[in-house]
Amino acid sequence: MEQLTTYQVKGKKSAVVYVFKYDLNGNLKVFEIVGEPLNEQQKAWLFATYRFPIDELKMKYWQTNSPFKEHFVITKIAPDLSFEALWETYNYKMGKKDAIKMFNKLKEAEIIKVFLSLKGYEAHLKRTGQAKAYLATYLNKEYYNNEYRD
């Protein structure tokens, strides 16, 4: 399960609600309109040149600049970077006690790097036929610093 940062954008003067989800690299993965469909004026405004928040950097601009903050309430929901989320995502349920010890030693930046590395690691295992390491080993030997090809 990919970890995503979610932004819920509610109109202050309309019932419009947008949901934007970005991966840990800040790339847009999901855009959803909740509730009523957009009218033509709303579509023209949202999809105008350079307005649509195609990456998280643009969404952060929306949070801090007019006219966006005047017209919208923007709520950020951080990704789940807990051990349990990693345990489920890694999906090799062996050696949990040791994995928890190693996880607790990591800084937040390293935890993010771990989540980001998993897709490449899975592709590497599939390509090479290599056995999957216990999560504790993956963390202890810093496999997340390897440069896996996707």
C-alpha positions in Angstrom: 0.0 0.0 0.0 1.5 3.3 -1.1 1.7 6.0 1.5 -0.1 9.2 0.3 -0.4 12.7 1.7 -4.0 13.8 1.3 -5.4 17.3 0.9 -9.1 18.0 1.2 -10.0 21.3 -0.4 -13.5 22.7 0.5 -15.0 25.7 -1.1 -15.9 28.4 1.5 -18.8 29.7 -0.7 -19.8 26.6 -2.5 -20.4 22.9 -1.9 -17.4 21.9 -3.9 -14.9 19.5 -2.3 -11.7 18.4 -4.1 -9.5 15.6 -2.8 -5.8 15.5 -3.9 -3.4 12.7 -2.9 0.3 12.9 -3.5 3.0 10.3 -3.1 6.0 10.8 -0.8 7.9 12.4 -3.7 5.1 15.0 -4.0 3.6 13.7 -7.3 -0.1 13.7 -7.8 -1.6 10.2 -7.7 -5.3 10.8 -7.1 -7.7 13.7 -7.9 -11.3 13.3 -6.9 -14.3 15.6 -6.9 -16.6 14.8 -4.0 -20.3 15.6 -4.3 -21.8 17.6 -7.1 -20.1 17.6 -10.5 -18.3 20.9 -11.4 -20.1 23.4 -13.5 -18.5 24.9 -16.6 -17.2 28.0 -14.7 -15.6 25.8 -12.0 -14.0 23.6 -14.6 -12.6 26.5 -16.5 -11.2 28.0 -13.2 -9.6 24.8 -11.9 -8.1 23.6 -15.1 -6.8 27.0 -16.2 -3.2 27.2 -17.2 -0.8 26.8 -14.2 -3.7 26.6 -11.6 -4.3 22.9 -11.2 -2.0 21.6 -8.3 -0.3 18.8 -10.3 2.3 18.4 -7.6 2.4 18.9 -3.8 4.5 22.1 -4.2 1.7 23.7 -6.1 -0.8 22.6 -3.4 1.4 24.2 -0.7 1.2 27.4 -2.8 -2.6 27.1 -2.7 -2.4 26.8 1.1 -0.5 30.1 1.6 -1.5 32.4 -1.2 -4.5 34.4 -2.3 -7.0 33.9 -3.9 -6.8 30.2 -2.9 -6.9 30.6 0.9 -9.6 33.2 0.6 -11.9 30.8 -1.3 -11.0 27.4 0.2 -10.4 25.6 3.5 -7.5 23.2 2.8 -6.9 20.3 5.3 -3.8 18.2 5.1 -3.8 14.6 6.2 -0.3 13.3 6.6 0.7 9.8 5.3 0.8 6.9 7.8 4.5 6.4 8.5 4.0 4.1 11.4 5.7 0.7 11.9 2.3 -1.0 11.4 1.9 0.7 8.0 5.4 -0.4 7.0 4.8 -4.0 8.3 1.6 -4.2 6.2 3.3 -2.7 3.1 6.4 -4.8 3.4 4.2 -7.9 3.7 6.7 -10.4 4.9 5.5 -11.1 8.4 8.7 -12.6 10.0 10.8 -11.2 12.8 8.5 -8.4 13.9 10.2 -7.9 17.3 13.6 -7.2 15.7 12.0 -5.1 13.0 10.3 -2.9 15.6 13.7 -2.3 17.3 15.3 -1.3 14.0 12.4 0.9 13.0 12.5 2.8 16.2 16.1 3.8 15.6 15.2 5.4 12.2 14.7 9.2 11.7 11.6 10.3 9.8 13.6 11.0 6.7 14.9 7.5 6.7 11.4 6.1 7.3 10.2 8.0 4.2 13.2 6.6 2.2 12.2 3.1 3.4 8.7 3.5 2.0 9.9 5.0 -1.2 12.4 2.1 -1.8 10.0 -0.7 -1.5 8.6 -0.6 -5.0 12.1 -0.8 -6.5 13.1 -3.6 -4.0 10.0 -5.7 -5.0 10.8 -5.3 -8.7 14.5 -6.2 -8.0 13.4 -9.4 -6.2 11.0 -10.4 -9.0 13.7 -9.7 -11.7 16.5 -11.6 -9.9 14.5 -14.3 -8.1 16.3 -13.4 -4.9 14.5 -14.2 -1.6 12.9 -11.3 0.3 14.9 -10.3 3.5 13.2 -10.1 6.8 12.2 -6.5 7.5 14.7 -6.2 10.3 17.5 -7.2 7.9 16.2 -4.7 5.3 16.4 -1.9 7.9 19.6 -3.0 9.7 21.6 -3.4 6.5 20.0 -0.3 5.0 18.8 -2.0 1.8 16.6 1.1 1.4 19.7 3.0 0.4 20.3 0.7 -2.6 19.5 2.0 -6.1 17.0 -0.5 -7.4 15.6 -0.2 -10.9 11.9 -0.2 -11.2 
